[in-house]
Amino acid sequence: MRIEEYFGCENQEHWLSEISSCSWSAGQYLYELLRDHMLKKLCGESTIVLMLEENGKLISFCTLAEEDDIRGSGFSPWIGFVYTFPEKRGCRYAGKLLQAASDLAGRNGNDYVYISTMESGLYEKYGFSFYRIMKDINGEDSRVYRKYVGRSFSRQSEKEADGV
């Protein structure tokens, strides 16, 4: 298994097709944003799409973006569009992407990374803590979680990655 970044990969059409096979409505929205070249316009130019794949088959994906469905909060970056295909659930694959996104956010100088969700009890398993309720772009309440990824966290993660 390895993590690919959509905008930096060679075979975007293949990965776009893989994302399009997602039955989740938000996954279909991500597909449309990517297909229409609108994701970075909507979520910020530094937005990336992380994809966990094995042998050309997409297992899980998420975004790391300046903005997500909570607008104008002053908080950034946001992890969004977190999805694991049903046949691969229960193996904590999304956790690999959440960790990669968190590490990247920390290396980019952020103190926290945020997630907006209606889920409860999911992201806590991956080191996120409930932060507050905020209104999403539809005016609905959304649970915002955050995870500390500041400098001390990033240094520790780099040491672990290096086997230190």
N, C-alpha and C positions, 0 to 999 in steps of 0.2 A: 504494500500500500504506500501511496505517496500523495503529497499535497501539491496540487497545481494551482496556479493563479490564472484565471480566465483571460485577462487582458495581456498577459505575458506568454501565453501558450501559443503553439503553432497551429493547432487544429481547433480553432474557435467554433467552426461549424459543427464539428462532432459534439463538443461540449454543450453547445446551444441546443442541439437535438436531445442530448441526455437530460438537460434541465427541462426541456419542453415535455418530457415524459412524466414529470411530476404531477400528481393529481391534486395537490394542494393549491388553492386559489392564489395565495401569495407567491408560490413558486411559479405559477403561470404568469403572474404579474412581473416577476423578475425576468422570466423568459422574454416577455414583450418589451420590457425596458432594454434588455440586452440586444434583442433583434432590431429594435428601432434606434439603437445608439443613444438612448436617453438616460441611462442609469447615472452616468457621471454628471449630466446636466441637473438631474433631480437631487442627487445625494452628495455631490461634490467631486471635483476633479481627481482627488486622491483615492477615490473609492476603488476597492478591489473585491474580487469574488474568489474566495478560497474553495477549492473542490478537493475532496478526498476521493481518490480513485484507485482502482485495482484492475490491471489488465484492460484498460480502456473503458471500464464500466464505472459510472458515477455512483458513489456510495452515499455521500453527504456533501452539503454545501452551505456556505454562509457568506455574508458580505461584511466588510469593515469599511465604514463610511463616516464622513464628516457629519451628515444628517441622516436621520431615519424617519420614522413616522411621528416623532416628537420634534416639532419645528421651533426654532428660535429660542431654545432652552439655554444656550451658552455652554452646553455640555457636548463633549466630543472626545474621541470617536465613538461610534455606535456599531455594535454587531447586530446584524439583522438577517432576515430571510434564512434562519437556521432550519435546516431540513435534513432528515435522513430517510432514505427510501425504506418503506415498511419491512421488506424482507431482511434488512440489515439492522433493524432497531434492537435495542437491548444489549448492544456490545460496546456502548459508550463511544461510538465513532464520532459523533458530533463533538464530544469532549476534546478530541484531537484537534479539530478545527477551532474550537473555542480557545484552546491553549495557544495554538499558533497565532490566532488573531490577537490574543492578549499579549503574547510575547512581542509581536510586531508593534502594537500600540505602545508598549513600554519602551522599546528600542527607539521609537519615534519621539520620545520625550514626554509622553502623556503620563499623568498620575493615575487616571482611572479610564476604564472602558465601560460602556453602558449598553444595556439591553432593555428594550421596551417589549412587553409581552403581556398576554392575558394568563399565562401559565403561572402556577405556584408549585413549588417543590421540585422543579426541574433544574434550574440554573444554580441553585444552592449546591448541588452535587459537584459543580465545577468551580467552586470558589467565589461565586457571586453572592452578594447580600442585597436584600430588599432595601431600596433607598427611599422611594416615595411614589405616590400616585401622581401622574401628570396626564394632561389631556393630549390625545393623539390628533392627527390631522383631521379626523372625523368628529372631533369634539368629545370623544368617548374617553373614559378613564382607562389608563394603561398602567400596569405595574412596571416601574423602572428599577432595574437591578444595576449594581455596579461592582466592579472588581478593581482592587488596587493593583496597578501594574507599574508603579513608579520605579525610580532608579534602583533602589535596593532589591526590588522584585526582579527586575530585568537582569541585574548582575548575577543573582542566584540562579535564574533560569539558564543564563549563558554558561555558568559553571556546571550545572547539571547536564546541559547539552554536550559539554566538553568532557564529561565523565569525571569532573573534579568533585 
